[in-house]
């Protein structure tokens, strides 16, 4: 911290033509300029191109509700349901200051921060001292979660795991806590082996209280943008592996559907529906577990 005062003193001594003024605090409105630009339709053409679609009132409303759904699902999971989901969401390319890659706001980052804040407030009200809610983001979209990684960098309370296509978008990756890059054409076996190693590594490095799972359908072999070759059986095995891993640790989970760009939209929907089928088994386990604890 001393460097700031030292720099100021050097400027005063050696650069007399420079005018120094006391820094005013940024207002809440100034800090929320990007949000305001989305809501009022003042996004620049360049910003709209980076997001990937033009602004409209419906686009802004959808972006808000996509975040709201993940927030609401997170509250539900942490309140005792054990598992809840957003039918959309997983907008992991959005940064804190801009949207990108069909993502306007980063629902996972917003929900993670909010759940941490609400847990801290509840602890303070009850007079309990506790560490921040520890959140593990398990991102299995075929594209790296660059926005989430950037937002959560250097935050020891959030662990970001991204298992993604090495040569796929985004072409400038951000460092996650754990990145696993897969080659084009990766099939069920190597993918599931890589996921096993990744979850074991997460176990060794982090102890989560809460899991946020991005169940991207774009690793499916029928996807236009995925470039991987997972079968429907492989996709189901992936989901079961993640849900079983969380269940073994009795970790509440929220999941979002993230990407899916099938040659046939029906194929994408079928893959995502199957994720819900797997999740229902997990939810049943949680209900039985909660009932037994109550008794």
N, C-alpha and C positions, 0 to 999 in steps of 0.2 A: 504493500500500500504506500510505502514511502516514495515510490517513484513518481507519483502524481504531484506531491508537494515539491519534490526536487525539480521536476520538469517546469512547474510553474515558476519556481525561484530562478531557474536558468533563463527562462523567457523574459522575466522582468529585468534581469541583469544584463542580458546580452541582445535582446531584441526589443528595443524601446518603441519601435513602431507598431508592435502588436497590441491590440486593445483586448484586455481581459475583462470579462463580466461574470458575475455570479451565475451559476447554472440554475435555471428554474426547474422544478420537478415536472416531468411529463404528466399531462393530464390523462385520465382514464380514456377520454375520447381520442387523444393522440396515440395512445398505445393500441387502440382498437381500430386504427384507420383501415386496415385490410378487411376487417369484419364489416365495417361500415360501408366500404366500397362494394362489397358483395350484396349487402342488404339494400342499398339505395341505387344500385345499378351504375356506379361510376368506375367500374373496373376498366382499365385501359385495354386497348386491343391486344397488346402484348400479353397482358395478364390473362385475358380470355383464351388466347392461343395456347399459353402454357397449361392452363386447366384442360383445354381440349374441346370445349363447347361454349357457345355464346351465352351471354347473360340473358336471363329472363326472370320475371317474378317467380315463375315456377321453379327455376333452377335454384334461386336463393332460398325459397321455402323448403325445397327438397333437401338442400344442404343442411339447413337448420334441423330439420326433422331427422335426418340421418344421424346427426350427432346426438340429438335428444333420445333417439331410440336406444343407442348404445349406453347412454347415461342411465336411462330408465331400466334397461336390462341388467346393468351392473348393480344397481341398487337392489333389484329383485334377487339376484344371485346371492348377494352379500347379506340380505335380510333373512336368509334361511332356505330359499328355494334351491340353492346349490348350483343350478345352471339356468341360464336364460340367454336369449339371442336377439340379434337385430337381423331382420330379413334382408337388409342391405348392409351398409356400413363397410368397415375395413378400408377406409379411405387413407391409406398409409403413405401416399405420395405427397400429401399436403404438409407444408412446413408451418411454423408458427406465423410467418410473415407473408406467406403466399400459397396459393393452390397450385397443383401440378398433376399431370397424368390422370385426368378425369376425377380428381379429388379436390374439393373446395376447402373443407375444414377437416382436420385430423380427428376423427371421432374417438379413436383409441387413446390418443394422448390426452384429449380433453377429459374423457371419462376416467382415465387413470388418475390424473391430477385431482379431479373432483372427488373421487372416492377416497383418496388419501386425505384431502382436506376435511371431508365429512367424518372420516374415522378419527382424525385428530381432534375435531371439535367435540365429538361424542365422548372421547376419552377425557378431554379436559373438563367437560361438564360433570362427568362421574368421578373426577378427582384421580383418575388413573394415569400413570405415566407410562407411555409405550412408544416404541420406535415407529416410524412411519409405516403405513401399510406397504408391504413388499409386493410388487406387481411384476409378474412374468408375462411378457408378450411373446406368444408363440405364433410366428407369422409364417404360414405355409402357402401363401399366395406365390405364384411362380415368379413374380416380380419383387425385387428387394424392397423392403419397407424403409426407403431412404428418409422420408419425412419423419417417421416415428423415431428412427435412429438418431437423426439430427436433434430433434426436440429433447430426447432423453439422454443425450451424451453427458457423461460426467455426473450422472445421477445414480448413486448407488442403490436407491430404493426401487428402481425400475430396471429389469433385465430384458433386453431385446434380443430375441433369437429369430433369425431370418434364414429360411431354407429356400433357395431360389435358383433360377437359371443363371448360370454364369454370364452368358452372352446376351441376355435379354435386358429389356428396359428396367430401370434407368441405366444409362450407359455410364453415368458418373455415380457410383455407389457412395453411400455414407457408411462409416463403420458402425455396425451394431455391436452389442456386447459379444455376440457369437454369430458369425456369418458362415453359412455352408453353401458353397457354390456347386451347382450340378451341371454336367455337360448336356448339350442338346441331345435329345433322344433317350434320356435316362428312363429306364423301365422300373417296374414295380420293385424288384428285388434290391437293386442298388439304392433306390430312393428310401425304402423302408429301413435298410441298414444304416443309411446316413441319418435318418430321423432317430433311430435308437441311440446312436452315438451322441447326437446333438442333445437329446433329452438327458442322457447320462451326464454329459458335460454341464448342462444347466444345473442338475442336481448337485454336482460337486462344487459349483461356484456360487449358488444362490439358494435361499430358502424362501420361496414365495408364500404369501398369504392368499393370493388371488391370481387367477390365470385369465388372460385375454387371448383368445384363439382366433386367428384369421384363417378360415377354412376355404381358401381360394379354390374354385373349381377349374382354374385355368392350367393346372398341372395335368388335366385329363388329356388323353390321346386325341380326342376329337376337338380340341380347342384351336382356334385360328391363330392365337397369339402366344400360346404357351411353349411350344417347341419341345415339351417333354412327352413321354409316352406311357403315362399311368393308365391302366385299365380301370373299369368300374370296380372290380374286386380290389385292385390296389388302392383306389380312393377310399373304399370302405375300411380297408385295413389301416390306412393312415389315420382316419378319424378314430377308429377304435383304439389305436395305439395312444393317441393324445388323450382321449377321454379316460382310458384305463390308467394312464400315468397320473392324471389328476385325481382320479378316484382313489387310487392306492394311497394318496397323501391327504385325502379328504379336503381337497382344495375346491372352493367355489369357483365357477367358471362362467364367463360370458363369451359368446362367440359371435362373429360376424361373417357374412358370406364372401366379402371381398370380390376378387375378379372372377370372370367367367365369360368366355367369348366363343362359344361353340359354333362350328359350322352350322349346326342345327340347334336353335335355342332350346328345343325340347331336351336335348342331351344335357345341356348345362343345368336346366331345371331339375332333371332327374338326379344328377350328381348332387346338387344342393339339397334336394329332398332327402336323399339317403343320409346326408349328414345329420339331418333332423331325426331320422329314424335311430341312428346310433345314439344321438343325444337323449332321446326319450328313455333309452335303457339306463343311461347315466342319471337322468332325473328320477326315475323310479327307485334307483338305489338311494338317492339322496332323501327321497320321501320316507323310505323305510328306515333309513338311518336316523333321520330327525324324529320320527315317531318313537323309535326305540329309546332315544335320548330323553324325550319328553316323559316317557313312562318311568 
